[in-house]
Amino acid sequence: MERHLHNPLTAGLSDVHRPQPCTLVIFGGGGDLSHRKLLPALYNQALDGELPANYAVLGFALEEMNDEGFRDFAREGIETFSRQKLDPAFWPDFAHKLHFQQGSFTDAEAYDGLKRRLEEIESRFGIPGNRIYYLAIPPSLIEACVQQLKRAGLVMPLDGSGRFSRIIVEKPIGRDLASARQINAVLCKNFNEEQIYRIDHYLGKETVQNILVMRFGNSIFEPLWNSRYIDHVQITVAEEEGVGTRAGYYDQAGALRDMVQNHILQLLTLIAMEPPWTMDANVIRDNRQDVLHCLRSIDRKEIDRSVIRAQYGAGFWRGQEVPGYRREEGVANGSTTESYVALKVFIDNWRWSGVPFYLRTGKRMPKRASEIAIQFKSVPPIFFNADRSHPLEPNVLALNIQPNEGLSMQIATKLPGPKVKIYPVKMDFRYGSTFGEASPEAYERLLVDVMAGDATLFMRRDTVESSWIWIQAILDAWADNRSRWLPEYEAGTWGPVEADRLIETDGRKWRLL
Ligand code: BG6
């Protein structure tokens, strides 16, 4: 039996987190994700000495390319997107591990060729038949790929031989509950759940991993981490860019499916989960899953009070005039796809009862900023807080996910001088200034985790489906309101006034980021 390893987030466990010799096959190896993220991530981890001694990479795709072409393609991607500069002395060693096999994802013969190529690479590099298949392909091709892999004998059963076949699947896993279930059914028919790694790259971000360390590696937060002391939580994922060249996908998806169903709900589960009794992958994932079970469903009656969707109109971005969403290339005429969504969400369990979680995400906002803010309850309205017209600012713990990764705590302090004047100040920790170098990219961590068999930061089947169940209720309510007018916000602003009202009717405000 393959077993998911203990997670090394806690110190002292890192020796069990050892990547195994393997070949990584990138389906769609000649594509954008491979170019921008996967090949640079592998390069960085190789340079840092984190990859196993024996490994190889095999790009598999339709493009006409040979090994040399793939190496040039990788080099270009690394030179442009890598965290660390390309080191000419190290490059030949890395390049030598890169290979390419041309073929169609639906053609049985291509898989027979892939198998022969894998065996040849494995014998040359002394790799014991361990294979990781990374599906960086459109979801419509997943089924064909998985079935062909199985047919060609490329999926090794969990037979205790110590050799493994693992598969990595990128989002989107479905566009609604039914399609997510269908993709999961195909995956689980051909692979055991323990061989499947569903990526949500937000879970690989350094600051996101730090949520668990912050909560359970310090004694001061957990006693306060509940409805007695916390007034509300805000999660913001703001993006500066518009839909760019991805309208073909995005216009069918929208912000709720693209960002909330996965990334934002995962951030929410890490903030809200109960302490795990061990760092085992499945225990952590069980606890995250419990949060999803407790999310209060937003139905047709609730939708207008709890969810605001909007589209960006024309405006300015970095001083340049930019078109509105509906004018973007590839967006359907009269599209009602939301590029912004804000939600008020409740978690109906003992810890969080009555605490609102305000979530918002959008494209074409004034800046790129992702933050989780925990706002504590105000002090009683006496002493320093007696003046109702100038209430004291409450304590806020802000976790900055990106781009200025760090953590800050807002506290009230006395302004120096003879009078008692109170001023909110920030105790600030920045990764950049404390640790110097740039944090590894999410994909670096996640690829190494798969090589080590650690599934903690991946989505289990039940997680994906539970989040879709919750999202589906909103999609259904929206479907009933199809003809409804969609609010607009000017490109380069913080979203529509309706979203301000969502939070302001509760006597609260969105944070200024
Ligand atoms: C992706 C979404 O999953 O995440 C994109 O499909 C979004 O629309 C991206 O831009 C954001 O990721 P990051 O790491 O840049 O915050």
Residues whose N, C-alpha, C, O or C-beta is under 5 A from the ligand:
A	BS01	BG6	D258
